[in-house]
Each structure stands twice: as structure tokens, then as C-alpha cells.
Amino acid sequence: MAINAQDLVAAAKQQISEIDVAAARERLTTNLILDVREPNEFAAGHLPGAVNIPRGVLEFQICGHPAFQGRQQAPTVVYCQGGGRSALATQVLQQMGYSATVSMAGGFKAWAESGLPVE
């Protein structure tokens, strides 16, 4: 039986940690903030201090990005638009050794709807 994207996201969420937007806000100054949306989404607005590496190229670019080089143990909050891509990205990052990585539930949409700061 084939599975769909929602099934993949649900399975990933069983294996990762998620935090809400309030907890993410508390971590803005102490964690790396990774936006896995597409560049046009990032340009339209993003969390303060976020680094953009799109989900589609994450595995290929994360190790070479200056913000992440040699920082596999650094606490990192990952987000996307709604929480699906970030869950998948967090799962992959943990498999790659980024063990202190969490996904922000609800994504940028929940962040913006909460009236939190956007760059």
C-alpha cells in the first residue's frame, strides 16, 4: 500500500520534537533558526534571524552553510509555512546528526497569526 505526503508527515512527527510558536519565540536569541521554505516565501517574510535553506536542497546544503558548519549539536528550530516540511526536515536533520533540532508546529502561518515579529 502506497503512502501519501500526510502519512509521511504524521510518521515524522512521531519521531521528532515539536514546539509551539511561544516556545520558538523564547529560543530566537539562543537557537539557530532554519526556514525550509522556498526563497520566494522567505523573501515575503520570515522569523528574525532565520537562515533559509529550502527543503528540496537541505541535505545537500546544510553541512556547507556557514551558519551550520560543525554545529550538529547546536539547538535549532526548523519551520516552514504550516509545519509539514519542517517535520520532514527535522527528521532528516536528526538522521544527519543534528540532534538538538526541533520543528515549530504550525509554521510561519501560526507565527504570523500570533502577531509575532517578522522580518
CYANA upper distance limits for C-alpha pairs under 8 A (distance plus 0.5 A):
  3 ILE  CA      7 ASP  CA      6.39
  3 ILE  CA      8 LEU  CA      7.66
  4 ASN  CA      8 LEU  CA      6.98
  5 ALA  CA      9 VAL  CA      6.72
  6 GLN  CA     10 ALA  CA      6.57
  6 GLN  CA     84 GLY  CA      8.45
  7 ASP  CA     11 ALA  CA      6.63
  8 LEU  CA     12 ALA  CA      6.65
  8 LEU  CA     88 LEU  CA      8.13
  9 VAL  CA     13 LYS  CA      6.64
  9 VAL  CA     84 GLY  CA      6.22
  9 VAL  CA     85 ARG  CA      8.21
  9 VAL  CA     87 ALA  CA      6.82
  9 VAL  CA     88 LEU  CA      6.63
 10 ALA  CA     14 GLN  CA      7.05
 11 ALA  CA     15 GLN  CA      7.44
 12 ALA  CA     16 ILE  CA      6.89
 12 ALA  CA     87 ALA  CA      6.49
 12 ALA  CA     88 LEU  CA      6.35
 12 ALA  CA     91 GLN  CA      6.48
 13 LYS  CA     17 SER  CA      7.70
 13 LYS  CA     18 GLU  CA      8.11
 13 LYS  CA     87 ALA  CA      6.51
 13 LYS  CA     88 LEU  CA      8.45
 15 GLN  CA     91 GLN  CA      7.51
 16 ILE  CA     87 ALA  CA      7.79
 16 ILE  CA     90 THR  CA      7.40
 16 ILE  CA     91 GLN  CA      6.67
 16 ILE  CA    102 VAL  CA      7.34
 16 ILE  CA    103 SER  CA      8.07
 17 SER  CA    101 THR  CA      8.35
 17 SER  CA    102 VAL  CA      5.72
 17 SER  CA    103 SER  CA      6.91
 18 GLU  CA    102 VAL  CA      6.01
 18 GLU  CA    103 SER  CA      5.20
 18 GLU  CA    104 MET  CA      6.10
 18 GLU  CA    105 ALA  CA      6.29
 19 ILE  CA     23 ALA  CA      6.50
 19 ILE  CA     24 ALA  CA      7.07
 19 ILE  CA    102 VAL  CA      7.36
 19 ILE  CA    103 SER  CA      6.81
 19 ILE  CA    104 MET  CA      5.59
 19 ILE  CA    105 ALA  CA      6.36
 20 ASP  CA     24 ALA  CA      6.79
 20 ASP  CA    104 MET  CA      6.22
 20 ASP  CA    105 ALA  CA      5.82
 20 ASP  CA    106 GLY  CA      7.93
 21 VAL  CA     25 ARG  CA      6.54
 21 VAL  CA    104 MET  CA      6.96
 21 VAL  CA    105 ALA  CA      7.58
 21 VAL  CA    106 GLY  CA      8.22
 21 VAL  CA    107 GLY  CA      8.46
 21 VAL  CA    110 ALA  CA      7.51
 21 VAL  CA    111 TRP  CA      6.28
 22 ALA  CA     26 GLU  CA      7.01
 23 ALA  CA     27 ARG  CA      7.05
 24 ALA  CA     28 LEU  CA      6.95
 24 ALA  CA     77 VAL  CA      7.42
 24 ALA  CA    104 MET  CA      7.22
 25 ARG  CA    116 LEU  CA      8.48
 27 ARG  CA     31 ASN  CA      5.99
 27 ARG  CA     77 VAL  CA      8.41
 28 LEU  CA     32 LEU  CA      8.03
 28 LEU  CA     33 ILE  CA      7.54
 28 LEU  CA     48 PRO  CA      7.89
 28 LEU  CA     49 GLY  CA      8.07
 30 THR  CA     75 PRO  CA      8.26
 31 ASN  CA     74 ALA  CA      7.58
 31 ASN  CA     75 PRO  CA      5.54
 31 ASN  CA     76 THR  CA      5.61
 31 ASN  CA     77 VAL  CA      7.14
 32 LEU  CA     50 ALA  CA      7.87
 32 LEU  CA     51 VAL  CA      8.48
 32 LEU  CA     67 ALA  CA      8.44
 32 LEU  CA     74 ALA  CA      7.65
 32 LEU  CA     75 PRO  CA      6.80
 32 LEU  CA     76 THR  CA      5.03
 32 LEU  CA     77 VAL  CA      6.77
 33 ILE  CA     47 LEU  CA      8.26
 33 ILE  CA     49 GLY  CA      7.20
 33 ILE  CA     50 ALA  CA      5.19
 33 ILE  CA     51 VAL  CA      6.71
 33 ILE  CA     76 THR  CA      6.23
 33 ILE  CA     77 VAL  CA      5.45
 33 ILE  CA     78 VAL  CA      6.59
 33 ILE  CA     79 TYR  CA      8.41
 34 LEU  CA     50 ALA  CA      6.01
 34 LEU  CA     51 VAL  CA      5.53
 34 LEU  CA     52 ASN  CA      6.55
 34 LEU  CA     53 ILE  CA      7.60
 34 LEU  CA     76 THR  CA      7.50
 34 LEU  CA     77 VAL  CA      6.58
 34 LEU  CA     78 VAL  CA      5.20
 34 LEU  CA     79 TYR  CA      6.86
 35 ASP  CA     42 PHE  CA      7.85
 35 ASP  CA     46 HIS  CA      8.09
 35 ASP  CA     50 ALA  CA      6.62
 35 ASP  CA     51 VAL  CA      6.38
 35 ASP  CA     52 ASN  CA      5.25
 35 ASP  CA     53 ILE  CA      6.82
 35 ASP  CA     54 PRO  CA      7.69
 35 ASP  CA     78 VAL  CA      6.48
 35 ASP  CA     79 TYR  CA      5.68
 35 ASP  CA     80 CYS  CA      6.32
 36 VAL  CA     52 ASN  CA      6.47
 36 VAL  CA     53 ILE  CA      5.73
 36 VAL  CA     54 PRO  CA      4.79
 36 VAL  CA     55 ARG  CA      5.33
 36 VAL  CA     58 LEU  CA      8.09
 36 VAL  CA     78 VAL  CA      7.60
 36 VAL  CA     79 TYR  CA      6.75
 36 VAL  CA     80 CYS  CA      5.89
 36 VAL  CA     85 ARG  CA      7.60
 36 VAL  CA     86 SER  CA      7.05
 36 VAL  CA     89 ALA  CA      8.04
 37 ARG  CA     41 GLU  CA      6.56
 37 ARG  CA     42 PHE  CA      6.85
 37 ARG  CA     52 ASN  CA      7.64
 37 ARG  CA     53 ILE  CA      7.80
 37 ARG  CA     54 PRO  CA      5.59
 37 ARG  CA     55 ARG  CA      6.94
 37 ARG  CA     79 TYR  CA      8.32
 37 ARG  CA     80 CYS  CA      5.65
 37 ARG  CA     81 GLN  CA      7.23
 37 ARG  CA     85 ARG  CA      8.34
 38 GLU  CA     42 PHE  CA      6.85
 38 GLU  CA     52 ASN  CA      8.43
 38 GLU  CA     53 ILE  CA      8.32
 38 GLU  CA     54 PRO  CA      5.66
 38 GLU  CA     55 ARG  CA      8.09
 39 PRO  CA     43 ALA  CA      6.56
 39 PRO  CA     52 ASN  CA      7.60
 39 PRO  CA     54 PRO  CA      7.54
 40 ASN  CA     44 ALA  CA      6.84
 41 GLU  CA     45 GLY  CA      7.36
 42 PHE  CA     46 HIS  CA      6.00
 42 PHE  CA     52 ASN  CA      7.36
 45 GLY  CA    118 VAL  CA      6.47
 45 GLY  CA    119 GLU  CA      5.99
 46 HIS  CA     50 ALA  CA      7.22
 46 HIS  CA    108 PHE  CA      7.75
 46 HIS  CA    118 VAL  CA      5.94
 46 HIS  CA    119 GLU  CA      5.88
 47 LEU  CA    108 PHE  CA      8.20
 47 LEU  CA    117 PRO  CA      7.39
 47 LEU  CA    118 VAL  CA      5.66
 47 LEU  CA    119 GLU  CA      6.59
 48 PRO  CA    117 PRO  CA      7.51
 48 PRO  CA    118 VAL  CA      6.55
 48 PRO  CA    119 GLU  CA      6.06
 51 VAL  CA     67 ALA  CA      8.34
 53 ILE  CA     57 VAL  CA      7.51
 53 ILE  CA     58 LEU  CA      6.34
 53 ILE  CA     61 GLN  CA      7.75
 53 ILE  CA     62 ILE  CA      7.83
 54 PRO  CA     58 LEU  CA      6.42
 55 ARG  CA     85 ARG  CA      7.25
 55 ARG  CA     86 SER  CA      8.40
 55 ARG  CA     89 ALA  CA      6.98
 57 VAL  CA     61 GLN  CA      6.65
 58 LEU  CA     62 ILE  CA      6.09
 58 LEU  CA     89 ALA  CA      8.09
 59 GLU  CA     63 CYS  CA      8.35
 59 GLU  CA     92 VAL  CA      8.21
 59 GLU  CA     93 LEU  CA      8.22
 61 GLN  CA     65 HIS  CA      6.65
 62 ILE  CA     68 PHE  CA      6.84
 62 ILE  CA     69 GLN  CA      8.10
 63 CYS  CA     68 PHE  CA      6.70
 63 CYS  CA     69 GLN  CA      5.86
 63 CYS  CA     70 GLY  CA      8.10
 64 GLY  CA     68 PHE  CA      7.81
 64 GLY  CA     69 GLN  CA      6.49
 65 HIS  CA     69 GLN  CA      6.46
 67 ALA  CA     71 ARG  CA      8.38
 68 PHE  CA     72 GLN  CA      7.66
 71 ARG  CA     98 TYR  CA      8.27
 72 GLN  CA     97 GLY  CA      6.40
 72 GLN  CA     98 TYR  CA      4.82
 72 GLN  CA     99 SER  CA      7.20
 72 GLN  CA    100 ALA  CA      8.17
 73 GLN  CA     97 GLY  CA      8.30
 73 GLN  CA     98 TYR  CA      6.37
 73 GLN  CA     99 SER  CA      6.48
 73 GLN  CA    100 ALA  CA      6.27
 74 ALA  CA     98 TYR  CA      8.02
 74 ALA  CA    100 ALA  CA      6.64
 74 ALA  CA    101 THR  CA      8.38
 75 PRO  CA    100 ALA  CA      5.20
 75 PRO  CA    101 THR  CA      6.33
 76 THR  CA    100 ALA  CA      6.70
 76 THR  CA    101 THR  CA      5.17
 76 THR  CA    102 VAL  CA      6.80
 77 VAL  CA    101 THR  CA      6.47
 77 VAL  CA    102 VAL  CA      5.62
 77 VAL  CA    103 SER  CA      6.26
 77 VAL  CA    104 MET  CA      7.00
 78 VAL  CA     86 SER  CA      6.13
 78 VAL  CA     89 ALA  CA      8.07
 78 VAL  CA     90 THR  CA      7.15
 78 VAL  CA    101 THR  CA      7.58
 78 VAL  CA    102 VAL  CA      6.59
 78 VAL  CA    103 SER  CA      5.27
 78 VAL  CA    104 MET  CA      6.56
 79 TYR  CA     83 GLY  CA      6.90
 79 TYR  CA     85 ARG  CA      8.12
 79 TYR  CA     86 SER  CA      5.37
 79 TYR  CA    103 SER  CA      6.40
 79 TYR  CA    104 MET  CA      5.76
 79 TYR  CA    105 ALA  CA      8.23
 79 TYR  CA    107 GLY  CA      5.73
 79 TYR  CA    108 PHE  CA      7.23
 80 CYS  CA     84 GLY  CA      7.75
 80 CYS  CA     85 ARG  CA      6.40
 80 CYS  CA     86 SER  CA      5.78
 80 CYS  CA    107 GLY  CA      5.57
 80 CYS  CA    108 PHE  CA      6.49
 81 GLN  CA     85 ARG  CA      8.39
 81 GLN  CA    106 GLY  CA      7.94
 81 GLN  CA    107 GLY  CA      5.28
 81 GLN  CA    108 PHE  CA      5.25
 81 GLN  CA    109 LYS  CA      6.15
 82 GLY  CA    105 ALA  CA      7.87
 82 GLY  CA    106 GLY  CA      5.26
 82 GLY  CA    107 GLY  CA      4.73
 82 GLY  CA    108 PHE  CA      6.87
 82 GLY  CA    109 LYS  CA      6.45
 82 GLY  CA    110 ALA  CA      7.87
 83 GLY  CA     87 ALA  CA      6.61
 83 GLY  CA    103 SER  CA      7.80
 83 GLY  CA    104 MET  CA      7.04
 83 GLY  CA    105 ALA  CA      5.75
 83 GLY  CA    106 GLY  CA      5.41
 83 GLY  CA    107 GLY  CA      5.16
 84 GLY  CA     88 LEU  CA      6.99
 85 ARG  CA     89 ALA  CA      6.48
 86 SER  CA     90 THR  CA      6.36
 86 SER  CA    103 SER  CA      6.17
 86 SER  CA    104 MET  CA      7.78
 86 SER  CA    107 GLY  CA      8.24
 87 ALA  CA     91 GLN  CA      6.76
 87 ALA  CA    103 SER  CA      6.17
 88 LEU  CA     92 VAL  CA      6.87
 89 ALA  CA     93 LEU  CA      6.53
 90 THR  CA     94 GLN  CA      6.60
 90 THR  CA    101 THR  CA      6.70
 90 THR  CA    102 VAL  CA      6.77
 90 THR  CA    103 SER  CA      6.59
 91 GLN  CA     95 GLN  CA      6.91
 92 VAL  CA     96 MET  CA      6.76
 93 LEU  CA     97 GLY  CA      6.90
 93 LEU  CA     98 TYR  CA      5.73
 93 LEU  CA     99 SER  CA      8.02
 93 LEU  CA    101 THR  CA      7.77
 94 GLN  CA     98 TYR  CA      5.22
 94 GLN  CA     99 SER  CA      5.50
 94 GLN  CA    100 ALA  CA      8.23
 94 GLN  CA    101 THR  CA      7.25
 95 GLN  CA     99 SER  CA      8.50
105 ALA  CA    110 ALA  CA      8.38
106 GLY  CA    110 ALA  CA      5.44
106 GLY  CA    111 TRP  CA      7.98
107 GLY  CA    111 TRP  CA      6.95
108 PHE  CA    112 ALA  CA      6.52
109 LYS  CA    113 GLU  CA      6.56
110 ALA  CA    114 SER  CA      6.61
111 TRP  CA    115 GLY  CA      7.31
111 TRP  CA    116 LEU  CA      6.38
112 ALA  CA    116 LEU  CA      6.31
112 ALA  CA    117 PRO  CA      8.05
112 ALA  CA    118 VAL  CA      7.74
